[in-house]
Amino acid sequence: MKILIYLGSESYNHPPVHMGKIIGQATKADIHLLIVVPKDGHLENGQAVADQAALDLNGLSPQIFIKQGRSSAIIQEALDQEEYQ
């Protein structure tokens, strides 16, 4: 089982990460964390969000992907490449 958690890079949002952690622990799922930085945004912001999420997902070893561009296109690309539950 694979879970995709999407986060924007402008501010950190705890609820989806905490929910992903609960589900990941219960199902032993692989967690992929997708952080999207706007085209004119700063990759450092995405890294800061990734660092905070990794702390919140402590013990689950998520795969973290930081991409820059349009959220909808990047999310669709991720869904096309992998099968997520």
C-alpha positions as CSV (number, residue, x, y, z in Angstrom):
1,M,0.0,0.0,0.0
2,K,1.2,3.5,-0.9
3,I,-0.1,6.8,0.5
4,L,0.5,10.2,-1.2
5,I,0.5,13.2,1.0
6,Y,0.5,16.6,-0.9
7,L,1.6,19.8,0.8
8,G,2.2,23.2,-0.6
9,S,5.4,25.0,0.2
10,E,4.0,28.3,1.5
11,S,3.0,27.1,5.0
12,Y,3.1,23.8,6.8
13,N,-0.2,22.0,7.4
14,H,-0.1,19.5,10.2
15,P,-3.5,17.6,9.8
16,P,-2.8,15.8,6.5
17,V,0.6,14.7,7.8
18,H,-0.8,13.5,11.1
19,M,-3.6,11.6,9.3
20,G,-1.0,10.0,7.0
21,K,1.0,9.0,10.0
22,I,-2.0,7.3,11.6
23,I,-2.9,5.5,8.4
24,G,0.7,4.6,7.6
25,Q,1.3,3.1,11.1
26,A,-2.0,1.1,11.0
27,T,-1.5,-0.3,7.5
28,K,2.4,-0.4,7.3
29,A,2.0,1.7,4.1
30,D,4.8,3.4,2.2
31,I,4.4,7.1,2.5
32,H,5.3,9.5,-0.3
33,L,5.3,13.1,0.6
34,L,4.9,15.5,-2.4
35,I,5.7,19.1,-1.8
36,V,5.0,21.6,-4.6
37,V,6.7,24.9,-4.8
38,P,5.0,27.5,-7.1
39,K,6.8,28.3,-10.3
40,D,8.0,31.6,-8.8
41,G,8.5,30.2,-5.3
42,H,11.6,29.3,-3.4
43,L,12.8,25.7,-3.1
44,E,14.1,26.5,0.4
45,N,10.5,26.9,1.5
46,G,9.7,23.5,0.2
47,Q,12.7,22.0,2.0
48,A,11.5,23.6,5.3
49,V,8.1,22.0,4.9
50,A,9.7,18.7,4.0
51,D,11.9,18.9,7.1
52,Q,8.9,19.6,9.4
53,A,6.8,16.8,7.8
54,A,9.7,14.4,8.2
55,L,9.8,15.2,11.9
56,D,6.1,14.6,12.2
57,L,6.4,11.3,10.4
58,N,9.2,10.2,12.7
59,G,9.8,6.5,12.4
60,L,8.0,6.0,9.0
61,S,10.8,7.0,6.6
62,P,8.7,8.8,4.0
63,Q,10.0,9.3,0.5
64,I,10.0,13.0,-0.1
65,F,9.6,14.7,-3.4
66,I,9.9,18.5,-3.9
67,K,8.8,19.7,-7.2
68,Q,8.4,23.2,-8.7
69,G,5.5,24.2,-10.9
70,R,1.7,24.0,-11.1
71,S,0.2,21.9,-8.3
72,S,-2.5,20.3,-10.4
73,A,-0.1,19.1,-13.1
74,I,2.5,17.8,-10.6
75,I,-0.1,15.9,-8.6
76,Q,-1.6,14.4,-11.7
77,E,1.9,13.3,-12.9
78,A,2.5,11.6,-9.5
79,L,-0.8,9.8,-9.7
80,D,0.0,8.7,-13.2
81,Q,3.4,7.3,-12.2
82,E,2.4,5.4,-9.1
83,E,-0.7,3.6,-7.8
84,Y,-1.8,5.1,-4.5
85,Q,-4.5,4.1,-2.2
